[in-house]
């Protein structure tokens, strides 16, 4: 398909997706992203339950210093204690991280190695989310 033709819509289930956009036009720039964006209620509940059940594993995700982004509730969801040490994380509706890239970085001959390093840095979050959902890592 020629590059100037619009791409067909990408199937998306809310829990996992990959998007490649020419020049990052769709999102305002180039970036790598990982995590769960707008997961279904059951998946979100599994992640929250995993945070409560495996606090040391979640603490390791936070120690990786990945910037977590996305929407959050104002209060902890029903069934979770408001004084939980990770109450702010239990309020999350999304568990995503992104790392932006400049055009110079993307066009650099070293970009593939930078991109691979970036993806590896996201693995603590992905490992936690994957196991929380009961999927093999």
C-alpha angles and dihedrals in degrees: 000000000000114000094240094062116092114254121242115258113278114238108243130183097187093245105068134013144144123214127189113186126182108252089348090275093150095057104026096258145359119296146150117235138182138177141053119317117189095342120189116269094257093053092045090051091052091053092048091047090051091052089054095041097043106032093157091056091049090047088056089055090052091047089060086071093226110161106241115211140180142073125325139189121249092234133025111276120262112282096030122098114249090219095054111133089239096040091130090055092046087058091060118114091185130040104196139136129193135189117200124220127203120228088250090057093048092049094046119108086233094057096102092057091045091049093049091049090050092050091049090052088058094054097094090062093043093047091052094046094044094052091042088059091049094247125137117262 
